[in-house]
């Protein structure tokens, strides 16, 4: 049984995301708000892939924005199946990706590695030993060091990185180690919305956490119905209907109220 790194992250959010996703349950139809949020995430991610063009003055922010809007339906063909007017989003992004954002980006020390050494986009990784696979957003190879980099489009924490981001980065580090046969000592999280780039040291505890969550995900994928996470975002969950139906069914089955 192969587990995807994204499923480890899902488990951290709520184990039931893994359960329903593994059984190909039909998702709720996306509301206009949810679809807009997803598209905004895609645009931010593409900005992260074009940082070198902006910093090196190969193109200004409006030109990069135009290129992204033109290419988005081609790059995200599976996600954007309908004809969607992306132009209304341009004005919204002018409030996020602006001169203040650029100035902060230019002072970011953690961006130097990427600018000097470049990166491989969405490198696919797989480990037979772990039965784990994933696609790291950016793989930077600096001299004889492999550095995984993940792009996040949400808000950054005040300090450090979110726990789920640390787990994800450690999982990619372990996949890289299995392929390159070298220890990965650090990684990067790019919180692109805030122009906050954080370096993360890969610790033994992080690797242990990956192995622990990996075992739990495999149990869920084999059929164990898990409890919901205490802080599960149920109000925005795409499996809310089927999850509530399953909860009602189990309550009747076991005589619970």
C-alpha positions as CSV (number, residue, x, y, z in Angstrom):
1,X,0.0,0.0,0.0
2,X,1.5,3.3,-1.1
3,X,0.7,6.4,0.9
4,X,1.1,9.9,-0.6
5,X,2.7,12.7,1.4
6,X,-0.5,14.7,0.9
7,X,-2.4,12.0,2.9
8,X,-0.1,12.5,5.8
9,X,-1.0,16.2,5.8
10,X,-4.7,15.4,5.5
11,X,-4.4,13.1,8.5
12,X,-3.0,15.9,10.5
13,X,-6.0,18.1,9.5
14,X,-8.6,15.3,10.0
15,X,-8.1,11.5,9.7
16,X,-11.5,11.2,8.0
17,X,-10.2,13.1,5.0
18,X,-7.9,10.2,4.4
19,X,-10.7,7.6,5.0
20,X,-13.2,9.1,2.5
21,X,-10.5,10.1,0.0
22,X,-9.2,6.5,-0.1
23,X,-12.7,5.2,-0.9
24,X,-13.3,7.7,-3.7
25,X,-16.3,9.1,-2.1
26,X,-17.9,11.8,-4.2
27,X,-17.0,15.3,-3.1
28,X,-19.6,18.0,-2.5
29,X,-19.9,20.4,-5.4
30,X,-17.7,23.4,-4.9
31,X,-19.4,26.7,-4.1
32,X,-18.3,29.8,-5.9
33,X,-16.4,30.9,-2.8
34,X,-14.5,27.6,-2.5
35,X,-13.6,27.6,-6.2
36,X,-12.4,31.2,-6.0
37,X,-10.2,30.3,-3.0
38,X,-8.7,27.3,-4.9
39,X,-7.9,29.4,-7.9
40,X,-6.3,32.1,-5.7
41,X,-4.2,29.3,-4.3
42,X,-3.1,28.2,-7.8
43,X,-2.2,31.8,-8.7
44,X,-0.1,32.3,-5.5
45,X,1.7,29.0,-6.2
46,X,2.6,30.1,-9.7
47,X,3.9,33.4,-8.3
48,X,6.2,31.3,-6.1
49,X,7.5,29.5,-9.2
50,X,8.2,32.9,-10.9
51,X,10.1,34.6,-8.1
52,X,13.4,34.6,-10.0
53,X,11.8,36.5,-12.8
54,X,10.6,39.2,-10.4
55,X,13.8,39.5,-8.3
56,X,16.1,39.5,-11.4
57,X,13.9,42.1,-13.1
58,X,13.2,39.8,-16.0
59,X,9.5,40.9,-15.7
60,X,7.5,43.2,-13.5
61,X,4.7,42.0,-11.3
62,X,1.8,42.9,-13.7
63,X,3.6,41.1,-16.6
64,X,4.0,38.0,-14.4
65,X,0.4,38.2,-13.4
66,X,-0.7,38.3,-17.0
67,X,1.5,35.3,-17.9
68,X,0.0,33.3,-14.9
69,X,-3.6,34.1,-15.8
70,X,-2.9,33.0,-19.4
71,X,-1.2,29.8,-18.4
72,X,-3.4,28.8,-15.5
73,X,-6.1,26.9,-17.4
74,X,-3.4,24.9,-19.2
75,X,-1.3,24.0,-16.2
76,X,-4.3,23.2,-14.0
77,X,-6.5,21.6,-16.7
78,X,-7.9,18.9,-14.4
79,X,-8.8,21.3,-11.6
80,X,-10.2,24.1,-13.9
81,X,-12.4,22.1,-16.3
82,X,-14.9,24.8,-16.9
83,X,-14.4,28.1,-18.7
84,X,-13.6,30.5,-15.8
85,X,-13.1,34.2,-16.1
86,X,-9.9,34.9,-14.2
87,X,-9.6,38.6,-14.9
88,X,-11.7,39.7,-11.8
89,X,-8.9,38.2,-9.7
90,X,-6.3,40.5,-11.0
91,X,-7.4,43.5,-8.9
92,X,-7.5,41.4,-5.8
93,X,-3.9,40.2,-6.3
94,X,-2.8,43.8,-6.7
95,X,-3.6,44.2,-3.0
96,X,-1.5,41.1,-2.1
97,X,1.4,41.2,-4.6
98,X,2.4,44.8,-4.4
99,X,5.5,47.0,-3.8
100,X,5.4,46.3,-0.1
101,X,5.4,42.5,-0.8
102,X,8.2,42.9,-3.3
103,X,10.4,44.9,-0.9
104,X,9.9,42.2,1.8
105,X,10.8,39.5,-0.8
106,X,14.0,41.3,-1.8
107,X,15.2,41.3,1.8
108,X,14.6,37.6,2.3
109,X,17.9,35.7,2.9
110,X,16.3,32.3,2.4
111,X,15.5,33.1,-1.3
112,X,19.2,33.3,-2.1
113,X,19.7,29.5,-2.4
114,X,17.0,29.3,-5.1
115,X,18.3,32.3,-7.0
116,X,21.9,31.0,-7.1
117,X,21.2,27.3,-7.7
118,X,17.8,27.2,-9.3
119,X,15.3,24.4,-8.6
120,X,13.5,21.5,-10.1
121,X,9.7,22.0,-10.1
122,X,7.5,19.4,-8.6
123,X,10.0,16.6,-8.5
124,X,8.2,13.2,-8.1
125,X,9.7,11.0,-5.4
126,X,9.0,7.4,-4.3
127,X,10.4,5.1,-1.6
128,X,9.9,1.3,-1.8
129,X,11.2,1.1,1.8
130,X,8.6,3.4,3.1
131,X,5.8,2.8,0.6
132,X,5.6,6.5,0.4
133,X,5.4,8.9,-2.6
134,X,5.0,12.6,-3.2
135,X,5.8,15.6,-5.4
136,X,7.9,18.2,-3.7
137,X,7.2,21.8,-5.0
138,X,10.8,22.8,-5.4
139,X,14.0,20.7,-5.1
140,X,17.1,22.8,-4.7
141,X,20.4,21.1,-5.3
142,X,23.1,23.3,-3.8
143,X,26.6,21.8,-4.3
144,X,26.2,18.4,-2.7
145,X,23.1,19.2,-0.7
146,X,19.5,18.5,-1.5
147,X,17.0,21.0,-0.1
148,X,13.3,20.4,-0.3
149,X,11.1,23.5,-0.5
150,X,7.3,23.6,-0.1
151,X,5.0,26.4,-1.1
152,X,2.1,27.4,1.2
153,X,-0.6,29.9,0.1
154,X,-2.2,30.5,3.5
155,X,-1.2,32.7,6.4
156,X,2.2,32.1,8.0
157,X,2.5,31.5,11.8
158,X,4.1,34.3,13.8
159,X,7.2,32.1,14.4
160,X,8.5,29.0,12.8
161,X,6.2,26.8,10.6
162,X,2.9,25.1,11.1
163,X,3.1,21.5,12.5
164,X,1.6,20.0,9.4
165,X,4.2,21.9,7.2
166,X,7.1,20.5,9.4
167,X,5.6,17.0,8.9
168,X,5.3,17.4,5.1
169,X,8.8,18.8,4.8
170,X,10.3,15.9,6.9
171,X,8.4,13.4,4.7
172,X,10.0,14.9,1.5
173,X,13.4,14.9,3.2
174,X,13.1,11.1,3.9
175,X,12.0,10.5,0.3
176,X,15.0,12.5,-1.0
177,X,17.3,10.6,1.4
178,X,16.1,7.3,0.0
179,X,16.8,8.4,-3.6
180,X,20.0,10.4,-3.2
181,X,21.5,8.4,-0.3
182,X,22.5,11.5,1.5
183,X,21.1,13.0,4.7
184,X,18.8,16.0,4.3
185,X,19.5,18.4,7.1
186,X,17.2,21.3,6.3
187,X,14.3,22.4,4.1
188,X,12.3,25.6,3.3
189,X,8.7,26.6,3.6
190,X,7.6,29.5,1.4
191,X,4.6,31.3,2.8
192,X,4.1,33.2,-0.5
193,X,1.1,35.3,0.5
194,X,3.1,37.0,3.3
195,X,6.5,36.8,1.5
196,X,7.7,34.9,4.6
197,X,10.3,32.1,3.9
198,X,11.3,29.9,6.8
199,X,14.2,27.5,7.0
200,X,13.5,24.3,9.0
201,X,16.0,22.0,10.5
202,X,15.0,18.4,9.9
203,X,15.1,16.7,13.3
204,X,15.0,13.1,14.5
205,X,11.7,13.9,16.1
206,X,10.3,15.0,12.7
207,X,11.3,11.7,11.0
208,X,9.8,9.8,13.9
209,X,6.5,11.8,13.5
210,X,6.4,10.9,9.8
211,X,6.7,7.2,10.6
212,X,4.1,7.4,13.2
213,X,1.5,9.2,11.0
214,X,2.4,6.9,8.1
215,X,1.4,3.8,10.2
216,X,-1.9,5.5,11.2
217,X,-2.7,6.5,7.6
218,X,-2.2,2.9,6.4
219,X,-4.6,1.7,9.1
220,X,-7.2,4.1,7.9
221,X,-6.7,3.2,4.3
222,X,-7.2,-0.5,5.2
223,X,-10.6,0.4,6.5
224,X,-10.4,1.6,10.1
225,X,-13.0,4.4,10.5
226,X,-11.2,7.1,12.5
227,X,-12.5,9.7,14.9
228,X,-12.6,13.3,13.7
229,X,-9.9,15.6,14.6
230,X,-10.7,17.9,17.5
231,X,-10.1,21.0,15.4
232,X,-11.3,19.6,12.1
233,X,-12.6,22.3,9.7
234,X,-16.0,20.7,9.3
235,X,-17.8,23.8,8.1
236,X,-15.6,23.9,5.0
237,X,-15.0,20.2,4.5
238,X,-15.8,18.7,1.1
239,X,-16.9,15.5,2.7
240,X,-19.2,17.0,5.3
241,X,-22.4,15.4,3.9
242,X,-21.1,11.8,3.7
243,X,-19.3,12.2,7.1
244,X,-22.5,13.3,8.9
245,X,-24.4,10.5,7.2
246,X,-21.8,7.9,8.4
247,X,-22.0,9.4,11.9
248,X,-25.8,9.1,12.0
249,X,-25.6,5.5,10.7
250,X,-23.1,4.4,13.3
251,X,-25.1,6.1,16.1
252,X,-28.2,4.1,15.1
253,X,-26.2,0.9,14.7
254,X,-24.8,1.2,18.2
255,X,-27.8,2.6,19.9
256,X,-26.2,6.0,20.5
257,X,-28.1,9.3,20.6
